[in-house]
Amino acid sequence: MDTQNIAGKVIAVPEATATVSSAKAAFPNHSVPLTRYLGMEDANNKVIWRSGETTLDNASTLYVLAPEKVTLSSSEVDDMLPPTPIVQGDATITKLNIKLKSGKIAVDGSGSYERKVLWGSVNVNYTFTYSFKLTPFTNYINVDRIVDVVTVDQVNVSGKGILGFIVSFIANFLEDDLTKDIESTLQQEIDKAVSAQIEDLIKDNPDSNSAAGITVTVQKVTINSSGINVDVIAGIPGSAIDCPSSLTSRRSREGKKKLGARSAASMKQLRTKRDEILLENKKGKNYHQLFEKHRNEIISILLENMSIVTTSDTAVKNMLADLYDGDGKISSKTAGTVRKLMKDVRPHASSDLQKTIDQLLPEIDNFKDRDPKDVLK
């Protein structure tokens, strides 16, 4: 994805067919505070992602996932309605209906007002209508809000002898309580969908501290008689990405290779073997520390070179086959693919990473046709 820096904003356009797109924002001018609120806008100045408060001390990598579709059916929207009767003082809402129409959510109902007075009682029956829509909330700073309620048709109350404060009661309930409940429910559904989308990409658990900085931006809200449809994008800071092996190549509908996130099942297998093989001994931990040292640079190289991602995919596939489906020994085929992967990365690497690669290349043969646990003893 091509990007450019304009007035503190990262202007970028993710391809709609990509599973993961990335942008890099560098802020070399350290004479200004480094805490920034970043946003991505498309060519039409439409906000497609916002970061919230972000502190930059060097070039940062930001991952933007293509829109996830969240849908609430008309029956699910019906379930958002509170039970009636709804009583506040002497006023009661006895009937409440919600309908999804083209571009808006329409609410209507009826109720009564009854109050005892010295000469008897005051009884008023009334009906009301109100409609609103949900629009993307794209403020760069307040990233906790993702949708905004916008009134389409003002509250209209009618009834014989209607009293002004009844209108106020109904308006407060509809505009404050009901719409906020619907907004909150929709946000919960979006959060669940985004968590499901990113759990195979970020460190271990989307609810952990490693996921800090993940933000959600709604692209579009469509309302029709069948339900509410929301397109939402998740933005993920590079610090939340588990490791370069989280990234994989996939084919789009057009048959082009696109960057994607490796499945949760595969990542679980990789983490299990990492813990069993590398983290159980000193030599293995040293290898893992080298990997962690260069993690961000390797991720950046993969993002810019799809052919290397393809080689990485082959290495991961072969490795998993050896460790899970084979005899637990590293085959010559796998060793060869790992060697090719390192050599492919080297021309794009910093001098420090090149030095590490040169150190590791001769050691690959030590693992051929052997159980890696035995090699690392």
Sequence and secondary structure as in RCSB ss.txt:
>XXXX:A:sequence
MDTQNIAGKVIAVPEATATVSSAKAAFPNHSVPLTRYLGMEDANNKVIWRSGETTLDNASTLYVLAPEKVTLSSS
EVDDMLPPTPIVQGDATITKLNIKLKSGKIAVDGSGSYERKVLWGSVNVNYTFTYSFKLTPFTNYINVDRIVDVV
TVDQVNVSGKGILGFIVSFIANFLEDDLTKDIESTLQQEIDKAVSAQIEDLIKDNPDSNSAAGITVTVQKVTINS
SGINVDVIAGIPGSAIDCPSSLTSRRSREGKKKLGARSAASMKQLRTKRDEILLENKKGKNYHQLFEKHRNEIIS
ILLENMSIVTTSDTAVKNMLADLYDGDGKISSKTAGTVRKLMKDVRPHASSDLQKTIDQLLPEIDNFKDRDPKDV
LK
>XXXX:A:secstr
   EEETTEEE    TT SEEEEEE    TTS SEEEEEEE TT  EEEEEEEEE SS EEEEEE  EEEEEEHH
HHHTTS  S EEETTEEEEEEEEEEETTEEEEEEEEEEEEEETTEEEEEEEEEEEEEEEEE   SS TT  EEEE
EEEEEEEE TT  HHHHHHHHHIIIIIIHHHHHHHHHHHHHHHHHHHHTTTBSS TTSGGGTT EEEEEEEEEET
TEEEEEEEEEEEGGGB  GGGEEEEE TTS EEEEE  HHHHHHHHHHIIIIITTSHHHHHHHHHHHHTHHHHHH
HHHH HHHHHHHHHHHHHHHIIIIIS SSB HHHHHHHHHHHHHHGGGS HHHHHHHHHHGGGGGGGBTS HHHH
T 
